[in-house]
Amino acid sequence: MQPATHLSIESMCGLGQVSRAGFYRHWQQQEPGVEETELRAQVQQIALAHRRNYGYRRVTQELRQQGWAVNRKRVARIMAADNLLCVRRRRFVLTTDSTHDLRVHLNLAGRMQLSGIDQLWVADLTYIRLREQFVFLAVILDAFSRRCVGSHLSEEIDSKLTLAALEKAIEVRRPPARLIHHSDRGVQYACGDYIARLEAAGILPSMSRAGCPYGNAMAESFMKTLKHEQVNGTAYRDLAHARAEIGSFIEQVYNRQRLHSALAYLSPDEYEEKAPRAAAQQPLAATANSCP
C-alpha cells in the first residue's frame, strides 16, 4: 500500500492510533486484489525505469522508499511468477514468447512501397491494466492508412486472442489475395491455427527478425498512442468496461478523428477516402520493418 498523501504510512498510523501491522492486515483483507495489482504495476514501473537491470533486492528497496510495506520474498515471487510483467533480463518484449520451435516466416514487409490499402497489415499485442487484473489487447493496422482494422481484448494471451482480432479484420476489410500480414515472432502469431487462417484467406505471413529494434514500429507506435491518450489515467472497472472504452476510442477517435503527421495530418479514415490521389502524389513507404 502506498500513501495517498504526503504523510508516510507510519505517521498516519500514529495519528490514527493503530499499529502498522494492523493497518496492513486490514488493507489486504478488504481489497487484496487491488493491493496486489497496484504492487505489480509499481514493480513493473520500477523495472522499466531501470531497463530491467534491477534485481528483487533493489526493487524492494525502492518500493520501501516509496512507502510500500513489502518484503523481498514477495517481490521476488511477483518478479518470478508473472511471465508478462516480470523484470527478468530478457531479450524480447514482455508480451512476446519467441522461444518456440514453430516456423519463423520471412520478412516480406521491409522493402515494400505501398500505394493503397490492404497491401500490408501489421499486428501486435499489449497488456491493459484493470482494477484487479491485467488483460491483453491484440490489434491489426493497415500500414498504408494506419487505420486499426481489427482488435480484440481478452483475459488470456493466446492464439484465440490474436485470431479474434484477425477474424474482425478479415470480416471488415475482405482483403484481396496476397495481402502481407506482418508481426513479431511470438507464438500467438507463429502457431498453426493462426498461420492456417492467414493461408485460408490468401494472406502471406511476414515476421520481424531477431535483434531489429524497428521490427514492428508502426504497431508499437499505435500502442503507445493508445496507452497515452486512452488507457493511462482511466480506471477500468472490468473487462466489459475496458472493451467498451477502448473500442470507442479506436473507432470514434483514432480511426475517424486523430490526425497523423505521416498522413499529411489527416485521420486514417480521411486518408483512405483520398487514397487514390494521395497514393499517386506521394507513395507511402512501409515502416513496419526496416530490417532485411
PyMOL commands that set and color helices and strands:
alter all, ss='L'
color gray80, all
select helices_A, chain A and resi 9-16+20-30+32-49+56-65+72-81+159-173+187-190+192-200+217-231+239-254+261-263+268-273+275-281
alter helices_A, ss='H'
color red, helices_A
select strands_A, chain A and resi 113-114+120-129+134-142+148-154+180-183+204-207+284-285
alter strands_A, ss='S'
color yellow, strands_A
deselect
rebuild
show_as cartoon
